[in-house]
């Protein structure tokens, strides 16, 4: 009989402590719920939503929780809700496949906006594991086609909402291990106002497709993302906290460690752009970027920013990325065209500071990078050490205070470094 893994807090994963710590003491599961015993067919045609949900409900009610077993087969489902003290175990040949019928997806709420319910979610739950070697497939093409040509379809609150893949909503003590999540209609894995989550040895996949971010921590804390491979249509990771023109209040995302990951197609490792609650204490180490649009990216703007601080990148390798380092307070643009006037500092003004980039190599980039703050809110205390960037164009810096130690930039054309009069760059 399998065990229900009870996760404990991953306290201070990032800058507060040097290493991430997580303990997984086990309590004996009293029940195993095979979804086929609850009526699931797994034939790729029948709608198995009700049967899978019955299995989840039965295991969650058992003393000590239980394991929901999903044997080999393709189970067509609409939204299902995970419950506390349960393991959802997907065998290697098992797939939970999102129904292609949009009518199977009821309305829900996310970030104060009406939207479509996620394919798999939890709400106010704890002690949940999704493991095995199976797949959660959002079957997203029907949703991507639905928003084709629709303006701002990637914004929260759109009149063309799409279901996310896996959402942990106000939940804690969560672990995903070994599974593949792919082809969600919208963002693929989203911790929302949740705490103590581990994403280990998983794959997150999508072809070129709108807003199929891999993992988006949203106002969530104490997160470990380790040995994750993602190749998707948007951000490989996007750490968020709030929305555009947020009325507040918004909780920050903090204490997030990202280690030993590989990112291929996608928009890189992002903080932002919607960070109205702020982001603190993020540590990214031993990341390999291969062919992403961006590598290291921190992005925000005057209508969606807050405090972004204590961010550390170390031992990063980038190959064939379009832009190696992009730190901008002008999103969706990399930098403004010409001079821009200063504006009063408000609650949503981006404030980027205390950022470390160390032991980073980028080869064959389109651009070595851009670092640009606002006239009223420069990027402060950015440290670059042992950083080597090679691209078609060089590194531009404006409205920023940057210290450089052992930094080299090569460019195929133009200047290697374009330092604006508004920048303070100190080289050792």
N, C-alpha and C positions, 0 to 999 in steps of 0.2 A: 504494500500500500504506500502511495506517495505521501509526502509530507507537505503541509501548508507552511510556507516559509514566512515567518514573521520578521519583517524588516524593522530595524531600529534606525534611529536618526543618524544621518551622515553629517555630523556637526562640522562646520567650518571647513569645507572641502578645499577652499582655494587659498587666498593670501593669508588667511588667519592661521592655517596649519600647513605644513610642508607636504603632507600626504593625505590622501582621502582614506577614510576609515569607515567601514560598514560591517556590521555584524548581522548574521542571519540565523539566530537561534530558531529551532524548529519545534513546533507542537504537532502532535500526531493528528493527522486528518482522520476523521471518523467515517468519511463517506467518499466513494468514488462514483461519479455520475457519467456514464457513457451516453453521449447524446443520442446514439442510435436506440438505446433502450427507452428514450423519451419520445421516439417517433421520427427522428431525423433520418432522411434517406441518403443524403450524400451522393446523389446521382447527377449533380450538376444542372438539374432541371426543376426539381420540386423546391418549393419554398420551405426552408427549414427554420425560419426565424422563431416560431413558437416553440418548437421542440428544443432548440438550443437554449432558449430563455428558460424553459422549464427545468432543464438540467442545472443551469446556473442557480436558479432559485432554490432548488432542492438541496444543492450542496451548501449554499450559504446558510440555510436553516439548520443544518446538522450541527451537533455539538462539536466544537473544534474545527468547523469548516469542512471543506472537501475539495476534491480535484474533479474538474469537468474534463473528461477525456473526449478528444475529437479524433477518432481513428481515420485512416486513409479514406479519401473521397473529396468531392467538391460540394460544399454546403452553401446553397444560395440563401442569403439572409438580407433582411432589412436591419435597422438599428437594433442592437442588443445592449443590455445594461449589466455590467459586472457588479458583483456584490462583495461585501467584506468577507475576508477569511476564505478566499477561493483561489485555486490555481486553475487557469485555463491552459490545458496542455494540448498542443497541436502536434500530432505525429508528422513525420517527415513528408508523407504523401497527402497530408490533409490541407485543405484550403477553405477558409471562410471567404466566400465570394459575394461582394455586394450585389444586390439585386439590380438588374438593368432597368427596372420599372420605377420611375421617379415617384410614382404614387405610393410606393412602399415606405417612403421616408416622411415621417411626421415632422411638423415644425417644432423647434425648440428655441432655446435662448443661449447665446454666448456673448460674453463681454457687453452685457446690457442691450444686446441687439437680437431681434428675432432672426432665426436662421433655420437651417435643416439639421436635424439630429445627426450626430456622428454615427458611423457604422458600428463602432465599438466604443463604449464609454463607461465611466464610473462617476458617481455623484455622492459626495459626503461619505466616502467609503475608505477602508483601510485594509492593509494586509492582502494585497492582490499581486499575483504572479501571472504573467503570460510567458510560457516557455515551450520548449520543444523545437523541432526543426521544420514546422509547417509554416503556412503563409496566410496572412490577412490581406486580401486583394480587394481594393475599393471599386474595381471595375469602372474606373473613372471616365472613360471616353464619353459616355452618355452625358456627363456633366461638363466636360471640357467642350463638347460640341454645343451644349446649351448656352455657354457664355462666349462663344466665339464671336468676336466683333463687338462685345458689350463693353462700354467704357467703364472703367473703375470696378471691374468685376472682382478684383482682388482685395477690395476694401471691405472692412467689416461694416455691416448694415446695408449692403447692396440689395437691390431688388431682384437680384439673381443669385440667391445664396446656394451654396453647395455643401455637401456633407464632408466633414473631416474624417480621417481614418480612425485614429485611436485617441480619445480625449480622456484625461484624468482630471476631473472637475472637483475642486475642493476635497482632494483625497490625499492620503499619505501612506507611506511604507509600501512602495510600489517597485516591482522589478519586472523588466522584460529581458529575456535571455534566449538567444539562439534562433529566434523567429525571423521571418521576412515580412515586412510591411510594404505594400506597393500599390501604385495606381489609385491613390485616393482622389476623390473629387476635388478636394481643397488641401489644406495643410494635412500632413500625414500623421505625426505623433505630437500631441500637444498636452503638456502638463499645464493646467490652468488653476492658479491659486492653490497649488499643491506643494507638498513638502516630503522630502526623503524619497527620492526616486533614483533607480539604477537602470541604465540602458546598456546592456553588455552583450557583445558578440552578436549584434543584429545587423540585418541588411535592410536598407530603405531605398526603394527603387521607383523610378518613373521615367518614361520617355520625355521628349520635349513636350511640355504641357504647362498650363497656367497655374501658378501658385502652389505647386506640389512640393512645398518645403518638406524636408525630411523630419527634423525635430525642432519644435519651436517652444522652448520654455517661456511661459507667459505669466508674469507676476508669481513666480515659483522659486523655491529655495532648496538648497542642499541636494544637488543633483550631480550624479556621476554619469558621464557618457564615455564609454570605454570600448575600444575595439569595434567601432561601428564603421561599416562601409555604406556610403550613400552615393548614388548617382541619380539625380532627379531633375525636375524642370525649373526649380527655383533655388532658394537658399538651402545649402546642405545643413546648416544650423542657423536659426535666427532667434536670438534671445530678445524677448519683447516684454513690455509692461505698460499697458495702456493703449490708447488709440489716438488717431488724429483729432486735434481740437478736443481732447478729453476734458469733460467737466470735473473729473476727479471725484473722490480720491482714488488713487491708484497705488497698489503695493509694488515694491520693487521686485526684480529678480536678482537673487544673490547667492553666493557660495556655490558656484558651478565649476566643475572640473571636467575637462574634455581631453582624453588621452588616447594615444595609439590608434588614431582613426585614419581612414583613407577616404578622400572625397574626389570624385571624378566629375561628371557633368553636374552643373549647378552653379550657384552664385556665391559659393564659398562659405566661410565661417563668419557669420554676421552678428553684430549687436545692433538692433534696430530694425526698421527705422522707427517704429512706434515704441517709444520708451518714456512715456509720460510719468511713470512711476520710478524711473531710474534703474540702473543696473550696477551692482557692485560685486567685487570679489569673484572674478572669472579667471581661471587658469587653464590655458590650452598648451599642451606639450605633445611633442612627437606626432605631429599631424603631417600627412602627405597629401598635397594637392596635385592632381594630374588633370590638366585641361579644363579647370573650372574658369568661370568668367572672372571672378575675383578670388583672392586668397584671404588675407586678413582684411576684414571690413567692419568699420564702425560708422553708422550712418544715422543721421537724424536731421531735423529742421526746426525752424522756429515754432511750428504748430504742433510739435509732437515730442519735444525733448525733456530732459531733466538731468540729474547728476549721473554721469558715467565715470566710474573711478575704480582704481585698484584692479586693473586689467593686465594680465601677463601672458605673453606668447613666448614660447621657448622651444628650440629644437624643431623648427619648421622647415620642410622642404617643399618647394613649389616648382612644377614643371609645366610649361606651355599654358600658363594662366594669362588672361587678358590684362588684368591689373593686379600686381602683386600685393600692394598695400593701398587701401582706400579708406581714409579717415576724413569724413566730411560732415559738416553741419549745414549742407545745402541740398540734401536729398530731395528729389530724385536726381539732381545734378551732382557731378563730381565737384565742380567749382563754379562760382558765378561768372558771368560774362562782364568783364570790366569791374569798376569800383562799385561797391554797394554801401549805402549809408548805414550807420549804426542805428539800432533800435533799442528802446528800453528793455531791460532784462525783466522777464516775467516768469511765471510758474512753468511754462513750457519751453523756456530757452534751453537749448542744449548746453551742457557744461561738461566737457571732456577733460579729464585730468588724471595724473598718476597712471600712466600706461607704459609698460615695458615690452620691448620687442628685442629678443636676444637669440643668437644662434639661428639665424634665418638665412636661407639661400633660395633665390629665385632665378631660374634660367629660362631663356627664350620667352620672356613675357612680352606682351604688347606694350605695356607701360610699367615702369618700375614703381610708380605710385603717385598718389596725391594726398597731402595732409593739409587740410584747410579748415580753419575755424571761422567764427563770426567776428565782425569788428567789435561787438560788445561782449564777446565770450570766446576768447582765444582757446585753442587747445594748449593745455598747460602740463608741464612736467612729463613730457614724452621722452623716454629714454630708448635709444637704439644702440645695441652693443653686438659686435660681431655679426653684422648684417651685410649680405652681399646680394645685390640686385642687378640683374642684367635684362634689358628690354630694348624694344625698338625706340622708345622714348624714355627720358629720365624721370627723376623724382622732383615734384613740385611741392613747395612748402609756403604757406601764407597764414597769417594770423595764428601762429603757433610758436611755442617755446620748446625746442628740441635739443637734446644733448646726444652727440654721436661719438662713439668710441669703436674704432675698427670697422667703420662703415665704408663700403665701396659701392659705387653705382656706375654701370657702363650703359651706354646708349648707342644705338646704331646711327641715330641722327639727332642733331641738336645738342643742347647742353645736357650734361649728366645730372646736374642739380640746378633747379630754377628756384632761387631763394628770393621771395618778395621782400620789399622793405619792411613789411609788417611782421616778418618772421624774425625770431631770435634763435639762430642755430649755433650751438657751441660744439666745436669739434676738438677731440683729443688727438 
